[in-house]
Amino acid sequence: MYDLHYGFVPITNLHSTLLTLYPSKDSFTDSNSYFNELIIDELKNFFEERKKKQNLSKIFKLRFNEFRLGTWLKDQYPIPYASNGTVVAIGKRSMVGNKEFVMLADELVECLKNSLYPIFGDKLERKFSTIWSTLGYFNHTDFDIDENFADTFNCFKNKYDTHPMEIEVNKLRLVEHSFKDLRDARILKTYEL
């Protein structure tokens, strides 16, 4: 990996997010331990059921064709030329290898909406329509960026459009965490594929 300076910290626990549940101001405002237990139990049941049906028996091959700065959002809208400090790899949901991962996430969303409707209602959804993985972050608060800095991430765009980077996902984990690098991740359940 290149040394990007400016306090860049690479992620040592590389991961792709299937579905983010917290923090979600659309679900409920305060953490509720009873709700949390219900959600964890439902997630475990969902994956156990998929495992029995052999729907989790293959390894996911995720493909990433774009590398860029993470977006700084205000009221859920991106601010042009501002970053949340992360560097992310992104893959289109329609790319071969990503479709199955997204389909599993969509099934999980429907399951949680149906089984725990009083908690989630109709508002639960995947945060983004793409596949993403955080590669690292700048150890600063949100900051403005200029066009030249943003464009440094586009220099490999043609290469990755024709030859996307591919990673294999051989396990799914249910984790609780509060830091974007997962340094405080508490693994609740692991599913080997």
C-alpha positions as CSV (number, residue, x, y, z in Angstrom):
1,M,0.0,0.0,0.0
2,Y,1.2,3.5,-0.8
3,D,2.1,5.9,2.0
4,L,-0.6,8.5,1.8
5,H,0.8,10.5,4.7
6,Y,-1.5,12.9,6.5
7,G,-1.9,10.4,9.3
8,F,-3.3,7.6,7.1
9,V,-4.1,4.4,9.1
10,P,-4.6,1.2,7.0
11,I,-7.3,-1.2,8.1
12,T,-5.8,-4.5,9.4
13,N,-9.2,-6.2,9.7
14,L,-10.3,-5.9,6.1
15,H,-14.0,-6.6,5.7
16,S,-17.1,-5.9,3.6
17,T,-20.3,-5.0,5.3
18,L,-23.3,-7.1,4.5
19,L,-25.8,-5.0,6.5
20,T,-25.3,-2.2,9.0
21,L,-27.9,-2.0,11.8
22,Y,-26.4,0.7,14.1
23,P,-26.4,3.5,14.5
24,S,-29.8,3.9,12.9
25,K,-31.8,7.0,13.8
26,D,-34.5,5.6,11.6
27,S,-35.0,2.4,13.6
28,F,-35.1,3.7,17.2
29,T,-33.3,6.4,19.0
30,D,-32.0,4.8,22.1
31,S,-30.2,1.5,22.5
32,N,-32.6,-1.0,24.0
33,S,-31.0,-4.2,25.4
34,Y,-34.3,-6.2,24.9
35,F,-34.5,-5.1,21.3
36,N,-30.8,-5.9,20.8
37,E,-31.3,-9.4,22.1
38,L,-34.3,-9.9,19.8
39,I,-32.2,-8.6,16.8
40,I,-29.2,-10.8,17.6
41,D,-31.4,-13.9,18.0
42,E,-33.2,-13.2,14.7
43,L,-29.8,-12.7,12.9
44,K,-28.6,-16.0,14.3
45,N,-31.8,-17.8,13.3
46,F,-31.6,-16.3,9.8
47,F,-28.0,-17.5,9.2
48,E,-28.6,-20.9,10.8
49,E,-31.6,-21.5,8.5
50,R,-29.5,-20.5,5.5
51,K,-26.7,-22.8,6.6
52,K,-29.2,-25.7,6.8
53,K,-30.5,-24.9,3.3
54,Q,-26.9,-24.9,2.1
55,N,-27.3,-21.3,0.9
56,L,-24.1,-20.3,2.7
57,S,-22.0,-23.2,1.5
58,K,-20.1,-21.2,-1.2
59,I,-17.5,-18.6,-0.8
60,F,-18.4,-15.1,-2.0
61,K,-16.1,-13.5,-4.5
62,L,-16.4,-9.8,-4.2
63,R,-15.2,-7.5,-6.9
64,F,-14.1,-3.8,-6.5
65,N,-13.7,-1.5,-9.4
66,E,-13.3,1.9,-7.7
67,F,-11.1,3.3,-5.0
68,R,-11.9,6.7,-3.5
69,L,-12.3,8.8,-0.4
70,G,-15.3,8.2,1.8
71,T,-18.1,10.7,1.6
72,W,-18.8,13.3,4.2
73,L,-22.6,13.3,4.6
74,K,-24.9,16.0,6.0
75,D,-28.5,15.1,6.5
76,Q,-27.8,11.9,4.4
77,Y,-26.6,14.0,1.4
78,P,-22.9,14.0,0.2
79,I,-21.0,17.3,0.6
80,P,-19.0,17.9,-2.6
81,Y,-15.2,17.8,-2.1
82,A,-15.5,16.8,1.5
83,S,-14.5,13.5,3.1
84,N,-15.3,11.6,6.2
85,G,-11.6,10.6,6.3
86,T,-12.0,7.0,5.0
87,V,-10.6,5.4,1.9
88,V,-12.9,2.9,0.4
89,A,-13.0,0.2,-2.3
90,I,-16.4,0.0,-4.1
91,G,-17.9,-2.6,-6.4
92,K,-21.2,-2.4,-8.3
93,R,-23.9,-4.6,-7.0
94,S,-24.5,-5.9,-10.5
95,M,-20.9,-7.2,-11.0
96,V,-20.4,-11.0,-11.1
97,G,-19.5,-12.1,-7.6
98,N,-21.3,-9.2,-5.9
99,K,-24.9,-10.2,-6.8
100,E,-25.1,-13.1,-4.4
101,F,-23.7,-11.0,-1.5
102,V,-26.3,-8.3,-2.1
103,M,-29.1,-10.8,-2.5
104,L,-28.3,-12.3,0.8
105,A,-28.3,-8.8,2.4
106,D,-31.7,-8.1,0.8
107,E,-33.1,-11.3,2.1
108,L,-31.8,-10.4,5.6
109,V,-33.5,-7.0,5.4
110,E,-36.8,-8.6,4.5
111,C,-36.5,-11.2,7.2
112,L,-35.8,-8.5,9.9
113,K,-38.6,-6.3,8.6
114,N,-41.1,-9.2,8.7
115,S,-40.0,-10.7,12.0
116,L,-39.2,-7.6,13.9
117,Y,-41.5,-5.0,12.3
118,P,-42.2,-3.1,15.6
119,I,-38.4,-2.4,15.8
120,F,-37.5,-1.7,12.1
121,G,-40.8,-0.9,10.4
122,D,-40.3,-0.2,6.6
123,K,-37.2,1.9,7.0
124,L,-34.5,-0.7,7.3
125,E,-32.4,-1.1,4.2
126,R,-28.8,-1.5,3.1
127,K,-26.9,1.8,3.6
128,F,-25.6,1.8,0.0
129,S,-26.5,0.0,-3.2
130,T,-22.9,-1.0,-3.7
131,I,-20.4,-3.4,-2.1
132,W,-17.8,-1.5,-0.1
133,S,-14.8,-2.1,2.0
134,T,-12.9,0.4,4.1
135,L,-9.2,0.2,3.3
136,G,-8.1,2.8,5.9
137,Y,-8.7,6.2,7.2
138,F,-7.0,9.5,7.8
139,N,-6.6,10.1,11.5
140,H,-8.4,13.4,11.5
141,T,-11.9,14.7,11.8
142,D,-13.9,15.3,8.6
143,F,-12.0,17.6,6.3
144,D,-12.3,19.4,3.0
145,I,-10.4,18.1,0.0
146,D,-9.6,19.7,-3.3
147,E,-10.3,18.4,-6.7
148,N,-6.6,17.3,-7.3
149,F,-6.5,15.3,-4.2
150,A,-9.8,13.6,-5.1
151,D,-8.5,12.9,-8.6
152,T,-5.4,11.0,-7.3
153,F,-7.8,8.1,-6.6
154,N,-9.0,8.1,-10.3
155,C,-5.6,7.4,-11.8
156,F,-6.2,3.6,-11.7
157,K,-9.9,3.8,-12.6
158,N,-9.6,2.4,-16.2
159,K,-7.5,-0.5,-14.9
160,Y,-10.0,-1.5,-12.3
161,D,-13.0,-1.1,-14.6
162,T,-11.5,-3.8,-16.9
163,H,-9.8,-5.8,-14.2
164,P,-11.5,-5.4,-10.8
165,M,-9.8,-6.4,-7.6
166,E,-11.3,-9.5,-6.2
167,I,-11.4,-10.9,-2.7
168,E,-12.8,-14.0,-1.3
169,V,-15.1,-13.9,1.7
170,N,-15.0,-17.3,3.5
171,K,-16.8,-16.3,6.7
172,L,-19.6,-14.1,7.8
173,R,-19.5,-12.5,11.2
174,L,-22.1,-10.8,13.3
175,V,-20.2,-8.1,15.2
176,E,-20.8,-5.1,17.4
177,H,-18.4,-2.2,17.1
178,S,-18.2,1.6,17.4
179,F,-14.9,2.4,15.6
180,K,-14.6,2.3,11.8
181,D,-11.4,0.2,11.9
182,L,-13.3,-2.5,14.1
183,R,-10.6,-2.3,16.8
184,D,-13.3,-2.7,19.4
185,A,-15.3,-5.3,17.5
186,R,-17.1,-7.9,19.6
187,I,-17.8,-11.0,17.6
188,L,-21.2,-12.4,18.4
189,K,-21.3,-15.3,15.9
190,T,-19.1,-16.6,13.0
191,Y,-20.3,-18.6,10.0
192,E,-17.7,-20.4,8.0
193,L,-18.6,-20.7,4.4
